Amino acid sequence: MTTTKTKYEKLDALIIAAIVGSPIDFGSIYQRDVKKECERIADEENKARGLSRWHEIPGWRVLDRRLQAMRKAGKIRHTGKGWVPAQEAA
């Protein structure tokens, strides 16, 4: 059986590592390594799509998409105070 890697695996791992502990807000997640990886993915997508500078996808939008995808997958939850791993939100 082969395991396929997605372009988001590293980012997902960084997000999970960032939200360990108390609820953390979006701005606090979008720092350092997470920000760097989001911007790398956004640059990749912008180049692949050939978007003009005015239509480019910003790095923070990549994080927003991943948070929502991970929420829908049941990996994380938003408590109103911030993001937490799903098992801590119960």
Biopython code that builds the backbone (N, CA, C, O; Angstrom):
import numpy as np
from Bio.PDB.StructureBuilder import StructureBuilder

atoms = [
    (1, "MET", "N", (0.846, -1.176, 0.000)),
    (1, "MET", "CA", (0.000, 0.000, 0.000)),
    (1, "MET", "C", (0.895, 1.245, 0.000)),
    (1, "MET", "O", (1.825, 1.348, 0.800)),
    (2, "THR", "N", (0.612, 2.171, -0.887)),
    (2, "THR", "CA", (1.397, 3.401, -0.948)),
    (2, "THR", "C", (0.649, 4.534, -0.263)),
    (2, "THR", "O", (-0.579, 4.613, -0.293)),
    (3, "THR", "N", (1.419, 5.388, 0.341)),
    (3, "THR", "CA", (0.837, 6.548, 1.004)),
    (3, "THR", "C", (1.103, 7.769, 0.144)),
    (3, "THR", "O", (2.254, 8.063, -0.180)),
    (4, "THR", "N", (0.062, 8.474, -0.222)),
    (4, "THR", "CA", (0.238, 9.682, -1.005)),
    (4, "THR", "C", (0.354, 10.880, -0.075)),
    (4, "THR", "O", (-0.423, 11.046, 0.865)),
    (5, "LYS", "N", (1.340, 11.698, -0.365)),
    (5, "LYS", "CA", (1.538, 12.912, 0.420)),
    (5, "LYS", "C", (0.835, 14.064, -0.279)),
    (5, "LYS", "O", (0.855, 14.175, -1.505)),
    (6, "THR", "N", (0.229, 14.901, 0.506)),
    (6, "THR", "CA", (-0.380, 16.092, -0.061)),
    (6, "THR", "C", (0.543, 17.272, 0.197)),
    (6, "THR", "O", (1.454, 17.195, 1.022)),
    (7, "LYS", "N", (0.302, 18.347, -0.506)),
    (7, "LYS", "CA", (1.132, 19.532, -0.304)),
    (7, "LYS", "C", (0.861, 20.195, 1.039)),
    (7, "LYS", "O", (1.579, 21.110, 1.442)),
    (8, "TYR", "N", (-0.177, 19.734, 1.731)),
    (8, "TYR", "CA", (-0.550, 20.339, 3.007)),
    (8, "TYR", "C", (-0.091, 19.561, 4.239)),
    (8, "TYR", "O", (-0.303, 20.028, 5.358)),
    (9, "GLU", "N", (0.525, 18.402, 4.073)),
    (9, "GLU", "CA", (0.906, 17.585, 5.230)),
    (9, "GLU", "C", (1.804, 18.328, 6.209)),
    (9, "GLU", "O", (1.572, 18.297, 7.417)),
    (10, "LYS", "N", (2.824, 18.992, 5.691)),
    (10, "LYS", "CA", (3.742, 19.728, 6.569)),
    (10, "LYS", "C", (2.994, 20.851, 7.286)),
    (10, "LYS", "O", (3.167, 21.047, 8.489)),
    (11, "LEU", "N", (2.167, 21.581, 6.550)),
    (11, "LEU", "CA", (1.404, 22.678, 7.143)),
    (11, "LEU", "C", (0.446, 22.162, 8.211)),
    (11, "LEU", "O", (0.330, 22.761, 9.280)),
    (12, "ASP", "N", (-0.236, 21.068, 7.933)),
    (12, "ASP", "CA", (-1.157, 20.495, 8.919)),
    (12, "ASP", "C", (-0.426, 20.117, 10.202)),
    (12, "ASP", "O", (-0.929, 20.357, 11.299)),
    (13, "ALA", "N", (0.756, 19.529, 10.067)),
    (13, "ALA", "CA", (1.551, 19.159, 11.247)),
    (13, "ALA", "C", (1.976, 20.398, 12.028)),
    (13, "ALA", "O", (1.965, 20.389, 13.258)),
    (14, "LEU", "N", (2.347, 21.457, 11.325)),
    (14, "LEU", "CA", (2.732, 22.708, 11.991)),
    (14, "LEU", "C", (1.542, 23.333, 12.720)),
    (14, "LEU", "O", (1.695, 23.875, 13.815)),
    (15, "ILE", "N", (0.370, 23.257, 12.117)),
    (15, "ILE", "CA", (-0.838, 23.808, 12.748)),
    (15, "ILE", "C", (-1.162, 23.034, 14.018)),
    (15, "ILE", "O", (-1.429, 23.635, 15.058)),
    (16, "ILE", "N", (-1.141, 21.712, 13.942)),
    (16, "ILE", "CA", (-1.422, 20.880, 15.119)),
    (16, "ILE", "C", (-0.418, 21.188, 16.227)),
    (16, "ILE", "O", (-0.795, 21.284, 17.394)),
    (17, "ALA", "N", (0.847, 21.341, 15.873)),
    (17, "ALA", "CA", (1.881, 21.658, 16.871)),
    (17, "ALA", "C", (1.639, 23.029, 17.496)),
    (17, "ALA", "O", (1.941, 23.236, 18.671)),
    (18, "ALA", "N", (1.099, 23.962, 16.721)),
    (18, "ALA", "CA", (0.879, 25.326, 17.213)),
    (18, "ALA", "C", (-0.315, 25.431, 18.155)),
    (18, "ALA", "O", (-0.348, 26.321, 19.004)),
    (19, "ILE", "N", (-1.296, 24.541, 18.021)),
    (19, "ILE", "CA", (-2.512, 24.693, 18.828)),
    (19, "ILE", "C", (-2.563, 23.783, 20.049)),
    (19, "ILE", "O", (-3.625, 23.618, 20.649)),
    (20, "VAL", "N", (-1.448, 23.197, 20.421)),
    (20, "VAL", "CA", (-1.405, 22.378, 21.637)),
    (20, "VAL", "C", (-1.533, 23.300, 22.843)),
    (20, "VAL", "O", (-0.860, 24.328, 22.925)),
    (21, "GLY", "N", (-2.394, 22.927, 23.768)),
    (21, "GLY", "CA", (-2.570, 23.736, 24.976)),
    (21, "GLY", "C", (-3.850, 24.536, 24.951)),
    (21, "GLY", "O", (-4.883, 24.062, 24.479)),
    (22, "SER", "N", (-3.778, 25.743, 25.457)),
    (22, "SER", "CA", (-4.967, 26.589, 25.561)),
    (22, "SER", "C", (-5.411, 27.069, 24.182)),
    (22, "SER", "O", (-4.623, 27.037, 23.237)),
    (23, "PRO", "N", (-6.659, 27.512, 24.054)),
    (23, "PRO", "CA", (-7.150, 28.000, 22.762)),
    (23, "PRO", "C", (-6.240, 29.096, 22.196)),
    (23, "PRO", "O", (-5.805, 29.995, 22.917)),
    (24, "ILE", "N", (-5.969, 29.003, 20.914)),
    (24, "ILE", "CA", (-5.063, 29.948, 20.258)),
    (24, "ILE", "C", (-5.778, 30.581, 19.070)),
    (24, "ILE", "O", (-6.452, 29.893, 18.304)),
    (25, "ASP", "N", (-5.630, 31.886, 18.923)),
    (25, "ASP", "CA", (-6.326, 32.595, 17.849)),
    (25, "ASP", "C", (-5.552, 32.512, 16.526)),
    (25, "ASP", "O", (-4.393, 32.100, 16.483)),
    (26, "PHE", "N", (-6.230, 32.916, 15.464)),
    (26, "PHE", "CA", (-5.682, 32.837, 14.111)),
    (26, "PHE", "C", (-4.342, 33.556, 14.003)),
    (26, "PHE", "O", (-3.384, 33.007, 13.458)),
    (27, "GLY", "N", (-4.272, 34.776, 14.517)),
    (27, "GLY", "CA", (-3.047, 35.569, 14.416)),
    (27, "GLY", "C", (-1.865, 34.937, 15.112)),
    (27, "GLY", "O", (-0.725, 35.085, 14.670)),
    (28, "SER", "N", (-2.127, 34.237, 16.193)),
    (28, "SER", "CA", (-1.045, 33.574, 16.916)),
    (28, "SER", "C", (-0.585, 32.304, 16.207)),
    (28, "SER", "O", (0.566, 31.893, 16.361)),
    (29, "ILE", "N", (-1.464, 31.684, 15.439)),
    (29, "ILE", "CA", (-1.070, 30.508, 14.652)),
    (29, "ILE", "C", (-0.250, 30.959, 13.451)),
    (29, "ILE", "O", (0.730, 30.309, 13.086)),
    (30, "TYR", "N", (-0.649, 32.074, 12.833)),
    (30, "TYR", "CA", (-0.003, 32.562, 11.608)),
    (30, "TYR", "C", (1.297, 33.288, 11.946)),
    (30, "TYR", "O", (1.416, 34.494, 11.730)),
    (31, "GLN", "N", (2.255, 32.557, 12.470)),
    (31, "GLN", "CA", (3.555, 33.086, 12.861)),
    (31, "GLN", "C", (4.643, 32.118, 12.404)),
    (31, "GLN", "O", (4.365, 30.942, 12.165)),
    (32, "ARG", "N", (5.831, 32.584, 12.284)),
    (32, "ARG", "CA", (7.050, 31.822, 12.028)),
    (32, "ARG", "C", (6.905, 30.737, 10.963)),
    (32, "ARG", "O", (6.659, 31.031, 9.793)),
    (33, "ASP", "N", (7.062, 29.472, 11.384)),
    (33, "ASP", "CA", (7.074, 28.357, 10.430)),
    (33, "ASP", "C", (5.745, 28.184, 9.705)),
    (33, "ASP", "O", (5.728, 27.857, 8.518)),
    (34, "VAL", "N", (4.640, 28.396, 10.398)),
    (34, "VAL", "CA", (3.320, 28.267, 9.764)),
    (34, "VAL", "C", (3.181, 29.332, 8.673)),
    (34, "VAL", "O", (2.746, 29.030, 7.562)),
    (35, "LYS", "N", (3.544, 30.553, 8.985)),
    (35, "LYS", "CA", (3.458, 31.646, 8.012)),
    (35, "LYS", "C", (4.350, 31.367, 6.806)),
    (35, "LYS", "O", (3.938, 31.563, 5.663)),
    (36, "LYS", "N", (5.559, 30.914, 7.064)),
    (36, "LYS", "CA", (6.508, 30.620, 5.987)),
    (36, "LYS", "C", (5.960, 29.532, 5.059)),
    (36, "LYS", "O", (6.042, 29.656, 3.837)),
    (37, "GLU", "N", (5.403, 28.467, 5.641)),
    (37, "GLU", "CA", (4.851, 27.376, 4.837)),
    (37, "GLU", "C", (3.608, 27.833, 4.070)),
    (37, "GLU", "O", (3.430, 27.454, 2.912)),
    (38, "CYS", "N", (2.757, 28.629, 4.688)),
    (38, "CYS", "CA", (1.567, 29.163, 4.005)),
    (38, "CYS", "C", (1.968, 30.019, 2.809)),
    (38, "CYS", "O", (1.377, 29.913, 1.734)),
    (39, "GLU", "N", (2.966, 30.858, 3.000)),
    (39, "GLU", "CA", (3.415, 31.724, 1.908)),
    (39, "GLU", "C", (4.063, 30.916, 0.789)),
    (39, "GLU", "O", (3.929, 31.266, -0.383)),
    (40, "ARG", "N", (4.768, 29.835, 1.142)),
    (40, "ARG", "CA", (5.368, 28.967, 0.125)),
    (40, "ARG", "C", (4.270, 28.317, -0.721)),
    (40, "ARG", "O", (4.365, 28.288, -1.948)),
    (41, "ILE", "N", (3.241, 27.802, -0.070)),
    (41, "ILE", "CA", (2.129, 27.166, -0.788)),
    (41, "ILE", "C", (1.390, 28.194, -1.646)),
    (41, "ILE", "O", (1.039, 27.908, -2.790)),
    (42, "ALA", "N", (1.156, 29.377, -1.105)),
    (42, "ALA", "CA", (0.471, 30.435, -1.858)),
    (42, "ALA", "C", (1.284, 30.830, -3.090)),
    (42, "ALA", "O", (0.723, 30.996, -4.173)),
    (43, "ASP", "N", (2.596, 30.981, -2.935)),
    (43, "ASP", "CA", (3.454, 31.321, -4.075)),
    (43, "ASP", "C", (3.385, 30.244, -5.153)),
    (43, "ASP", "O", (3.308, 30.546, -6.344)),
    (44, "GLU", "N", (3.414, 28.981, -4.719)),
    (44, "GLU", "CA", (3.307, 27.849, -5.639)),
    (44, "GLU", "C", (1.994, 27.910, -6.424)),
    (44, "GLU", "O", (1.979, 27.758, -7.646)),
    (45, "GLU", "N", (0.901, 28.134, -5.705)),
    (45, "GLU", "CA", (-0.417, 28.192, -6.346)),
    (45, "GLU", "C", (-0.530, 29.393, -7.281)),
    (45, "GLU", "O", (-1.097, 29.284, -8.369)),
    (46, "ASN", "N", (0.004, 30.528, -6.864)),
    (46, "ASN", "CA", (-0.061, 31.732, -7.691)),
    (46, "ASN", "C", (0.717, 31.550, -8.986)),
    (46, "ASN", "O", (0.260, 31.967, -10.050)),
    (47, "LYS", "N", (1.897, 30.926, -8.903)),
    (47, "LYS", "CA", (2.699, 30.685, -10.109)),
    (47, "LYS", "C", (1.994, 29.698, -11.029)),
    (47, "LYS", "O", (1.970, 29.890, -12.245)),
    (48, "ALA", "N", (1.421, 28.643, -10.457)),
    (48, "ALA", "CA", (0.740, 27.620, -11.259)),
    (48, "ALA", "C", (-0.482, 28.192, -11.980)),
    (48, "ALA", "O", (-0.796, 27.785, -13.099)),
    (49, "ARG", "N", (-1.157, 29.118, -11.345)),
    (49, "ARG", "CA", (-2.362, 29.708, -11.931)),
    (49, "ARG", "C", (-2.065, 30.914, -12.812)),
    (49, "ARG", "O", (-2.933, 31.359, -13.564)),
    (50, "GLY", "N", (-0.860, 31.444, -12.729)),
    (50, "GLY", "CA", (-0.504, 32.607, -13.529)),
    (50, "GLY", "C", (-1.316, 33.838, -13.180)),
    (50, "GLY", "O", (-1.666, 34.631, -14.054)),
    (51, "LEU", "N", (-1.614, 33.996, -11.901)),
    (51, "LEU", "CA", (-2.434, 35.126, -11.465)),
    (51, "LEU", "C", (-1.643, 36.426, -11.434)),
    (51, "LEU", "O", (-0.449, 36.435, -11.134)),
    (52, "SER", "N", (-2.321, 37.516, -11.745)),
    (52, "SER", "CA", (-1.679, 38.822, -11.648)),
    (52, "SER", "C", (-1.488, 39.169, -10.180)),
    (52, "SER", "O", (-2.101, 38.558, -9.304)),
    (53, "ARG", "N", (-0.654, 40.133, -9.921)),
    (53, "ARG", "CA", (-0.347, 40.528, -8.545)),
    (53, "ARG", "C", (-1.611, 40.904, -7.770)),
    (53, "ARG", "O", (-1.689, 40.668, -6.565)),
    (54, "TRP", "N", (-2.577, 41.472, -8.436)),
    (54, "TRP", "CA", (-3.798, 41.938, -7.774)),
    (54, "TRP", "C", (-4.768, 40.808, -7.453)),
    (54, "TRP", "O", (-5.688, 40.983, -6.655)),
    (55, "HIS", "N", (-4.564, 39.656, -8.071)),
    (55, "HIS", "CA", (-5.456, 38.518, -7.848)),
    (55, "HIS", "C", (-4.781, 37.361, -7.117)),
    (55, "HIS", "O", (-5.366, 36.287, -6.977)),
    (56, "GLU", "N", (-3.569, 37.574, -6.657)),
    (56, "GLU", "CA", (-2.832, 36.511, -5.986)),
    (56, "GLU", "C", (-3.502, 36.087, -4.680)),
    (56, "GLU", "O", (-4.165, 36.886, -4.017)),
    (57, "ILE", "N", (-3.319, 34.832, -4.330)),
    (57, "ILE", "CA", (-3.817, 34.284, -3.068)),
    (57, "ILE", "C", (-2.806, 34.635, -1.980)),
    (57, "ILE", "O", (-1.634, 34.280, -2.106)),
    (58, "PRO", "N", (-3.224, 35.320, -0.917)),
    (58, "PRO", "CA", (-2.284, 35.635, 0.165)),
    (58, "PRO", "C", (-2.041, 34.410, 1.052)),
    (58, "PRO", "O", (-2.871, 33.503, 1.112)),
    (59, "GLY", "N", (-0.912, 34.395, 1.726)),
    (59, "GLY", "CA", (-0.558, 33.276, 2.589)),
    (59, "GLY", "C", (-1.569, 33.011, 3.685)),
    (59, "GLY", "O", (-1.840, 31.857, 4.015)),
    (60, "TRP", "N", (-2.135, 34.076, 4.257)),
    (60, "TRP", "CA", (-3.093, 33.877, 5.350)),
    (60, "TRP", "C", (-4.341, 33.141, 4.886)),
    (60, "TRP", "O", (-4.996, 32.468, 5.682)),
    (61, "ARG", "N", (-4.676, 33.265, 3.598)),
    (61, "ARG", "CA", (-5.853, 32.572, 3.065)),
    (61, "ARG", "C", (-5.616, 31.056, 3.040)),
    (61, "ARG", "O", (-6.546, 30.275, 3.241)),
    (62, "VAL", "N", (-4.375, 30.648, 2.795)),
    (62, "VAL", "CA", (-4.034, 29.223, 2.820)),
    (62, "VAL", "C", (-4.270, 28.670, 4.225)),
    (62, "VAL", "O", (-4.835, 27.588, 4.378)),
    (63, "LEU", "N", (-3.840, 29.410, 5.249)),
    (63, "LEU", "CA", (-4.070, 28.976, 6.629)),
    (63, "LEU", "C", (-5.565, 28.891, 6.921)),
    (63, "LEU", "O", (-6.019, 27.929, 7.542)),
    (64, "ASP", "N", (-6.322, 29.867, 6.487)),
    (64, "ASP", "CA", (-7.769, 29.860, 6.708)),
    (64, "ASP", "C", (-8.405, 28.616, 6.088)),
    (64, "ASP", "O", (-9.231, 27.957, 6.719)),
    (65, "ARG", "N", (-8.021, 28.299, 4.857)),
    (65, "ARG", "CA", (-8.559, 27.107, 4.188)),
    (65, "ARG", "C", (-8.202, 25.833, 4.941)),
    (65, "ARG", "O", (-9.041, 24.945, 5.094)),
    (66, "ARG", "N", (-6.955, 25.738, 5.415)),
    (66, "ARG", "CA", (-6.529, 24.526, 6.126)),
    (66, "ARG", "C", (-7.222, 24.388, 7.470)),
    (66, "ARG", "O", (-7.603, 23.282, 7.854)),
    (67, "LEU", "N", (-7.392, 25.485, 8.190)),
    (67, "LEU", "CA", (-8.100, 25.410, 9.472)),
    (67, "LEU", "C", (-9.519, 24.889, 9.263)),
    (67, "LEU", "O", (-9.994, 24.044, 10.023)),
    (68, "GLN", "N", (-10.186, 25.389, 8.241)),
    (68, "GLN", "CA", (-11.558, 24.946, 7.972)),
    (68, "GLN", "C", (-11.595, 23.489, 7.514)),
    (68, "GLN", "O", (-12.489, 22.739, 7.909)),
    (69, "ALA", "N", (-10.635, 23.085, 6.688)),
    (69, "ALA", "CA", (-10.579, 21.691, 6.230)),
    (69, "ALA", "C", (-10.304, 20.750, 7.401)),
    (69, "ALA", "O", (-10.901, 19.678, 7.493)),
    (70, "MET", "N", (-9.404, 21.150, 8.291)),
    (70, "MET", "CA", (-9.083, 20.323, 9.457)),
    (70, "MET", "C", (-10.260, 20.285, 10.434)),
    (70, "MET", "O", (-10.490, 19.270, 11.091)),
    (71, "ARG", "N", (-10.995, 21.376, 10.528)),
    (71, "ARG", "CA", (-12.191, 21.407, 11.380)),
    (71, "ARG", "C", (-13.238, 20.432, 10.840)),
    (71, "ARG", "O", (-13.821, 19.654, 11.595)),
    (72, "LYS", "N", (-13.467, 20.482, 9.542)),
    (72, "LYS", "CA", (-14.449, 19.587, 8.925)),
    (72, "LYS", "C", (-14.037, 18.124, 9.031)),
    (72, "LYS", "O", (-14.891, 17.239, 9.092)),
    (73, "ALA", "N", (-12.722, 17.866, 9.054)),
    (73, "ALA", "CA", (-12.206, 16.495, 9.188)),
    (73, "ALA", "C", (-12.231, 16.017, 10.636)),
    (73, "ALA", "O", (-11.944, 14.851, 10.908)),
    (74, "GLY", "N", (-12.571, 16.909, 11.566)),
    (74, "GLY", "CA", (-12.656, 16.530, 12.971)),
    (74, "GLY", "C", (-11.335, 16.530, 13.715)),
    (74, "GLY", "O", (-11.243, 15.974, 14.809)),
    (75, "LYS", "N", (-10.307, 17.147, 13.137)),
    (75, "LYS", "CA", (-8.990, 17.173, 13.781)),
    (75, "LYS", "C", (-8.855, 18.312, 14.785)),
    (75, "LYS", "O", (-8.154, 18.184, 15.789)),
    (76, "ILE", "N", (-9.528, 19.424, 14.510)),
    (76, "ILE", "CA", (-9.468, 20.590, 15.391)),
    (76, "ILE", "C", (-10.862, 21.172, 15.549)),
    (76, "ILE", "O", (-11.776, 20.846, 14.792)),
    (77, "ARG", "N", (-11.012, 22.040, 16.545)),
    (77, "ARG", "CA", (-12.295, 22.714, 16.775)),
    (77, "ARG", "C", (-12.037, 24.152, 17.163)),
    (77, "ARG", "O", (-10.968, 24.495, 17.667)),
    (78, "HIS", "N", (-13.029, 24.985, 16.920)),
    (78, "HIS", "CA", (-12.958, 26.373, 17.368)),
    (78, "HIS", "C", (-13.907, 26.522, 18.539)),
    (78, "HIS", "O", (-15.076, 26.147, 18.448)),
    (79, "THR", "N", (-13.409, 27.071, 19.646)),
    (79, "THR", "CA", (-14.207, 27.148, 20.871)),
    (79, "THR", "C", (-14.857, 28.503, 21.090)),
    (79, "THR", "O", (-15.628, 28.659, 22.038)),
    (80, "GLY", "N", (-14.578, 29.473, 20.259)),
    (80, "GLY", "CA", (-15.043, 30.838, 20.497)),
    (80, "GLY", "C", (-13.899, 31.679, 21.040)),
    (80, "GLY", "O", (-13.839, 32.889, 20.822)),
    (81, "LYS", "N", (-12.999, 31.023, 21.746)),
    (81, "LYS", "CA", (-11.798, 31.700, 22.257)),
    (81, "LYS", "C", (-10.599, 31.426, 21.367)),
    (81, "LYS", "O", (-9.602, 32.144, 21.423)),
    (82, "GLY", "N", (-10.694, 30.395, 20.553)),
    (82, "GLY", "CA", (-9.591, 30.049, 19.674)),
    (82, "GLY", "C", (-9.654, 28.596, 19.241)),
    (82, "GLY", "O", (-10.619, 27.886, 19.527)),
    (83, "TRP", "N", (-8.608, 28.167, 18.546)),
    (83, "TRP", "CA", (-8.526, 26.816, 18.011)),
    (83, "TRP", "C", (-7.881, 25.881, 19.021)),
    (83, "TRP", "O", (-6.920, 26.246, 19.698)),
    (84, "VAL", "N", (-8.423, 24.668, 19.113)),
    (84, "VAL", "CA", (-7.883, 23.623, 19.988)),
    (84, "VAL", "C", (-7.968, 22.287, 19.251)),
    (84, "VAL", "O", (-8.779, 22.134, 18.338)),
    (85, "PRO", "N", (-7.127, 21.310, 19.646)),
    (85, "PRO", "CA", (-7.290, 19.968, 19.078)),
    (85, "PRO", "C", (-8.690, 19.441, 19.405)),
    (85, "PRO", "O", (-9.238, 19.773, 20.456)),
    (86, "ALA", "N", (-9.261, 18.644, 18.543)),
    (86, "ALA", "CA", (-10.649, 18.182, 18.693)),
    (86, "ALA", "C", (-10.909, 17.485, 20.016)),
    (86, "ALA", "O", (-11.970, 17.690, 20.604)),
    (87, "GLN", "N", (-9.995, 16.680, 20.504)),
    (87, "GLN", "CA", (-10.231, 15.945, 21.747)),
    (87, "GLN", "C", (-10.276, 16.860, 22.962)),
    (87, "GLN", "O", (-10.864, 16.482, 23.975)),
    (88, "GLU", "N", (-9.678, 18.054, 22.905)),
    (88, "GLU", "CA", (-9.688, 18.984, 24.030)),
    (88, "GLU", "C", (-10.944, 19.851, 24.065)),
    (88, "GLU", "O", (-11.233, 20.475, 25.086)),
    (89, "ALA", "N", (-11.685, 19.897, 22.975)),
    (89, "ALA", "CA", (-12.826, 20.811, 22.885)),
    (89, "ALA", "C", (-14.100, 20.242, 23.500)),
    (89, "ALA", "O", (-15.077, 20.970, 23.680)),
    (90, "ALA", "N", (-14.103, 18.986, 23.816)),
    (90, "ALA", "CA", (-15.322, 18.343, 24.328)),
    (90, "ALA", "C", (-15.711, 18.825, 25.705)),
    (90, "ALA", "O", (-16.713, 18.372, 26.258)),
]
sb = StructureBuilder()
sb.init_structure("model")
sb.init_model(0)
sb.init_chain("A")
sb.init_seg("    ")
for serial, (resi, resn, name, xyz) in enumerate(atoms, 1):
    if name == "N":
        sb.init_residue(resn, " ", resi, " ")
    sb.init_atom(name, np.array(xyz, "f"), 0.0, 1.0, " ", f" {name:<3s}", serial, name[0])
structure = sb.get_structure()
